[in-house]
């Protein structure tokens, strides 16, 4: 199958272009929404840095699949991020930088570093690699080496009892290990530090946050005088941990890493476990439960898992082919579900919630038809609606860059499995 024949890649490319055209404002060199939403701020509905990072990551994958066609969009996207850059801290602020702004998140910066590394890979523009190096040096400082409780901080400058989240730890590990794979232009001592941190962080995630069902919980919070686990299970925490494990295996292969990666991937595609919407009675019509901007990181983890562990060169260590096929089929099934049910044919953009009954009446009708659950009522998600007062369900449905950016990147990553 060629890329032109691949329905996921072709739609992912088209969506990346539609997303850029809809949200990018050349006159102000920024990404902004048509209407105020949960991810924008006054006065012009500009986006916080994290949604912009997701959009840029999608454009990176579009350029990877269609070299030269998205170069200018990628340059524009990365240039638009400069307004968030803090020279004082060597990191990106959540909103535009200004003197003294220390509202800086380690998970945001890890995801930006991954985008910068990808941008360098597809363009060979050394500027992007140098910025990725600077950002990785910053996120390395978030690691707590005491193991009490350890992990990567969520926000800079916080107290010793601040949250230690799976997202900041797993995404930092992934960014570090991705940078360490680049052989030229990265100082050897920094590469060594990245591999060391990537390994420590991955071990920490599995030791501290993996539940009995094999999935990764959200983090540790200090409550009532002790560290307690936040039990929430988002798709991206398991996905980013799986990405880190897979990248670590490429550099330091071991039977333990292989075993842990297989266990994590197996749990992630198990419809009886908490990454799926367990309110749906029939397992065959269950899908991942949260949002496209999270699930794309699980797609990334599962795709990396297949790339790393399903190689003939591994011989008897190659992934069991039944499991490999199950992983491929589940990723494609999930992505085709998004393509069929979350797309708005009016503008070609996508909604963001994977639970159709949280979007609008049309999506609720599709949910009822798909699952046979005629009793389900609309549970309107504020993230799908214009900001405002009063009944959420009465507000205007809006498109967000997080929604379409997450879908575009997920499609382009999943499309590689469809091609193979």
C-alpha positions in Angstrom: 0.0 0.0 0.0 1.4 3.4 -0.9 1.0 6.5 1.3 -1.5 7.9 -1.3 -3.7 4.8 -0.8 -3.4 4.8 3.0 -6.6 6.4 4.3 -5.1 7.3 7.6 -2.1 9.0 6.2 -4.0 10.8 3.5 -6.6 12.1 6.1 -3.8 12.9 8.6 -2.0 15.0 6.0 -5.2 16.8 4.9 -6.2 17.5 8.5 -2.8 18.9 9.3 -3.2 21.4 6.5 -6.8 22.2 7.5 -5.7 22.7 11.2 -3.0 25.1 10.2 -5.3 27.1 7.9 -8.0 27.3 10.5 -5.9 28.2 13.6 -2.8 29.9 12.4 -2.9 33.7 12.1 0.0 34.9 9.9 -0.5 38.5 10.7 0.2 37.9 14.4 2.3 34.8 14.0 0.2 32.8 16.5 -2.2 30.0 16.8 -5.6 31.2 18.0 -9.2 29.9 18.2 -12.3 31.3 16.5 -14.1 31.2 19.8 -12.9 31.2 23.4 -12.4 27.7 24.8 -10.8 25.9 27.7 -7.3 26.1 26.2 -7.3 29.8 25.1 -6.9 33.1 26.9 -8.0 36.7 26.4 -8.0 39.0 24.6 -7.6 37.3 21.2 -8.2 33.6 22.0 -4.6 32.8 21.7 -3.5 29.3 22.8 -1.4 28.3 25.7 1.9 26.7 24.7 0.8 23.0 25.3 -1.9 23.0 22.5 0.6 24.7 20.2 3.1 21.9 20.9 0.5 19.3 20.0 -0.2 21.1 16.7 3.5 21.3 15.9 4.0 17.6 16.7 1.3 16.9 14.1 2.9 19.1 11.5 6.2 17.3 12.2 4.6 13.9 11.3 3.0 15.5 8.3 6.4 16.6 7.0 7.8 13.2 7.8 5.2 11.6 5.6 5.2 14.3 2.8 8.7 15.8 2.8 8.7 19.4 1.6 5.0 19.9 1.7 4.8 21.1 5.3 8.2 22.7 5.8 6.9 26.3 5.8 4.0 25.4 8.2 6.5 23.7 10.5 8.8 26.8 10.4 5.8 29.0 11.2 4.7 26.8 14.0 8.0 26.7 15.7 8.5 30.5 15.2 5.1 31.0 16.8 6.4 29.3 19.9 9.1 31.9 20.5 6.8 34.3 22.3 6.6 31.7 25.1 10.4 31.2 25.4 12.0 32.4 28.6 15.7 33.3 28.2 15.8 33.6 32.0 14.9 29.9 32.6 15.8 28.4 29.3 12.4 26.9 28.9 8.9 27.6 27.5 6.3 29.3 29.7 2.7 28.2 29.7 1.8 31.6 28.3 3.8 34.4 26.7 7.0 35.2 28.5 7.4 38.4 30.4 10.0 39.5 33.1 9.6 37.2 36.1 7.2 34.7 34.5 8.0 31.4 36.0 4.8 29.6 35.1 6.7 26.7 33.5 5.7 23.1 33.3 8.1 20.2 32.8 5.6 18.1 30.8 4.9 21.0 28.4 8.6 21.4 27.8 9.2 17.7 27.4 6.6 17.6 24.7 8.1 20.7 23.0 11.5 19.0 23.1 10.0 16.0 21.3 8.5 18.3 18.7 11.9 20.1 18.3 13.8 16.8 17.9 11.2 15.6 15.3 11.5 18.9 13.5 15.3 18.5 13.3 14.9 14.9 12.0 12.6 15.9 9.1 14.4 19.2 8.2 18.0 18.8 9.4 17.7 22.4 10.6 20.4 22.7 13.3 18.5 25.5 15.0 15.8 23.1 16.1 18.3 20.6 17.5 20.0 23.3 19.5 16.8 24.5 21.0 15.8 20.9 21.8 19.2 20.5 23.6 18.5 23.6 25.6 15.0 22.4 26.6 16.3 18.9 27.5 18.9 20.5 29.8 16.0 22.3 31.5 13.8 19.2 32.0 16.7 17.2 33.4 16.6 19.6 36.3 13.1 18.5 37.2 14.3 15.0 38.3 14.1 14.2 42.0 17.0 11.8 42.6 16.1 11.1 46.3 13.4 8.5 45.5 11.4 10.2 48.3 9.3 10.2 46.3 11.4 10.7 43.1 10.0 11.4 39.7 10.0 14.6 37.6 8.2 17.6 39.0 5.2 19.0 37.2 6.0 22.7 37.7 9.3 24.5 38.2 10.1 26.1 41.5 7.6 24.1 43.6 7.9 22.8 47.1 9.4 19.4 48.1 5.9 18.1 48.5 4.7 19.2 45.0 3.0 16.6 42.8 5.1 14.1 40.9 3.2 13.2 37.8 3.4 10.4 35.4 3.1 12.8 32.4 6.1 14.9 33.4 8.2 11.9 34.2 7.3 9.7 31.2 7.5 12.6 28.7 10.8 13.7 30.1 12.1 10.2 29.8 10.9 10.0 26.2 12.4 13.4 25.2 15.7 12.5 26.8 15.9 9.1 25.0 14.9 10.6 21.7 17.6 13.2 22.0 20.2 10.5 22.9 19.5 8.7 19.7 20.9 11.6 17.6 24.5 10.8 17.0 25.8 14.1 15.7 25.4 17.5 17.3 24.5 16.3 20.8 27.3 16.5 23.4 28.4 13.1 24.6 28.0 13.9 28.3 24.5 15.2 27.6 23.6 12.0 25.8 24.9 9.9 28.7 22.8 12.0 31.1 19.8 11.5 29.0 20.1 7.8 28.9 20.7 7.7 32.6 17.7 9.8 33.4 15.5 7.9 30.8 16.3 4.6 32.5 15.8 6.0 36.1 12.5 7.7 35.2 11.1 4.6 33.4 12.0 2.3 36.4 10.4 4.9 38.7 7.2 4.9 36.7 6.8 1.2 36.8 7.9 0.9 40.5 5.8 3.8 41.9 2.8 4.2 39.5 2.1 0.9 37.7 -1.2 -0.7 39.1 -2.0 -4.4 39.4 -3.8 -4.2 36.1 -0.6 -3.2 34.4 -1.6 0.4 33.6 0.1 3.6 34.8 -1.6 5.8 37.3 -1.5 9.6 37.2 1.0 10.5 39.9 1.9 11.0 43.5 0.4 13.7 45.7 1.3 14.7 49.3 -1.8 14.3 51.4 -2.3 13.9 55.1 1.4 13.6 55.8 2.3 11.0 53.2 2.7 10.4 49.5 -0.5 8.9 48.0 -1.1 7.6 44.5 -3.6 9.4 42.3 -5.5 6.4 40.8 -6.7 8.1 37.6 -5.6 6.2 34.4 -5.2 8.4 31.3 -4.2 6.9 28.0 -1.1 9.2 27.6 0.6 8.1 30.9 0.6 4.4 29.8 1.5 5.5 26.2 4.4 7.7 27.1 5.8 5.1 29.5 5.6 2.5 26.7 7.4 5.0 24.4 10.2 5.4 27.0 10.5 1.6 27.5 10.7 1.0 23.7 13.4 3.7 23.2 15.3 2.4 26.2 15.3 -1.1 24.8 16.9 0.2 21.5 19.8 1.5 23.6 20.1 -1.0 26.4 18.2 -4.1 25.4 17.4 -6.5 28.2 14.8 -9.2 28.9 13.4 -7.2 31.8 12.7 -4.2 29.6 11.1 -6.5 26.9 8.9 -8.1 29.5 7.7 -4.8 31.0 7.0 -3.4 27.6 5.0 -6.4 26.5 3.0 -6.3 29.8 2.2 -2.6 29.3 1.2 -2.9 25.7 -1.0 -5.9 26.5 -2.8 -4.0 29.2 -3.3 -0.9 27.0 -5.3 -2.9 24.4 -7.4 -4.9 26.9 -11.0 -3.7 26.6 -11.7 -5.0 30.1 -9.3 -2.5 31.6 -9.5 1.2 32.6 -8.2 2.9 29.4 -11.4 1.9 27.8 -14.9 3.3 28.4 -16.1 0.7 30.8 -19.6 2.2 30.9 -20.2 0.6 27.5 -21.6 -2.9 28.1 -20.3 -4.6 25.0 -16.5 -4.9 24.9 -16.6 -5.0 21.1 -17.9 -1.5 21.0 -15.6 -0.1 23.7 -12.9 2.4 22.8 -10.4 4.4 24.8 -12.1 6.7 27.1 -10.5 10.1 27.3 -9.4 12.5 24.5 -7.6 12.6 21.2 -4.8 14.8 22.5 -4.0 12.1 25.1 -4.7 9.0 23.1 -2.3 10.1 20.3 0.5 9.5 22.8 -0.8 6.0 23.4 -0.8 5.5 19.7 2.8 6.7 19.6 3.8 4.2 22.3 2.1 1.3 20.6 3.6 2.2 17.2 7.1 2.5 18.8 6.5 -0.8 20.6 5.8 -2.6 17.2 8.8 -0.8 15.5 11.2 -1.9 18.2 10.1 -5.3 19.2 8.6 -6.8 16.0 11.8 -7.1 14.0 13.0 -10.2 12.3 16.6 -9.3 13.4 15.6 -10.0 17.0 15.3 -13.7 16.2 13.7 -15.7 19.1 13.3 -12.4 21.0 10.9 -11.0 18.3 7.5 -10.2 19.5 4.9 -13.0 19.4 3.1 -12.5 16.1 -0.4 -12.9 17.6 0.3 -10.1 20.0 1.8 -7.9 17.3 -1.2 -8.4 15.1 -3.5 -7.6 18.1 -1.7 -4.4 18.7 -1.7 -3.3 15.1 -5.4 -4.1 14.8 -6.4 -2.2 17.9 -4.5 0.9 17.0 -6.1 0.9 13.5 -9.5 0.1 15.0 -9.3 3.0 17.4 -8.1 5.4 14.8 -10.7 4.5 12.3 -13.3 5.0 15.0 -12.0 8.6 15.4 -12.0 9.2 11.7 -15.6 8.0 11.3 -17.3 9.6 14.4 -15.3 12.6 15.5 -15.0 14.4 12.1 -17.2 17.3 11.4 -18.0 17.3 7.6 -18.8 21.0 7.7 -15.1 22.1 8.1 -13.2 18.8 8.1 -11.9 19.4 11.6 -12.4 17.0 14.6 -13.9 17.1 18.0 -11.7 15.9 20.9 -13.6 13.6 23.3 -13.5 9.9 22.5 -16.8 9.5 24.4 -19.3 10.5 21.7 -22.1 11.1 24.2 -20.1 14.1 25.6 -20.0 16.1 22.4 -23.4 16.9 20.8 -26.7 15.4 19.8 -25.4 14.1 16.5 -22.6 12.2 18.1 -24.9 10.9 20.9 -27.1 9.5 18.2 -24.1 7.8 16.6 -23.1 6.4 20.0 -26.6 5.0 20.6 -26.6 3.3 17.1 -23.1 1.9 17.6 -23.5 0.5 21.1 -27.3 -0.1 21.3 -27.3 1.9 24.5 -30.5 3.9 23.8 -30.8 5.2 27.4 -27.6 7.2 27.4 -28.2 10.9 27.6 -26.0 13.8 26.6 -23.2 14.6 29.1 -21.9 17.8 27.5 -18.1 18.3 28.0 -17.1 21.9 28.5 -13.9 21.2 26.6 -16.0 20.8 23.4 -17.9 24.1 23.9 -17.4 27.8 23.8 -16.4 29.3 27.2 -19.2 31.0 28.9 -21.8 30.9 31.7 -24.9 28.8 32.2 -25.8 25.3 30.8 -22.8 23.8 29.1 -25.0 21.9 26.6 -26.5 25.2 25.4 -23.2 26.7 24.4 -21.8 26.6 20.9 -19.8 23.5 19.9 -16.2 24.7 18.9 -13.1 23.2 17.3 -9.9 23.2 19.2 -6.3 22.8 18.1 -5.9 20.1 20.7 -8.7 18.1 19.2 -7.5 18.3 15.5 -3.8 18.3 16.4 -4.2 15.1 18.4 -6.2 13.4 15.7 -3.8 14.4 12.9 -0.7 13.1 14.7 -2.5 9.9 15.8 -3.6 9.2 12.3 -0.2 9.8 10.8 1.5 7.5 13.4 -1.2 4.8 13.1 -1.0 5.0 9.3 2.5 3.5 9.4 0.9 0.3 10.8 -1.7 0.3 8.1 1.1 0.5 5.5 3.0 -2.4 7.1 
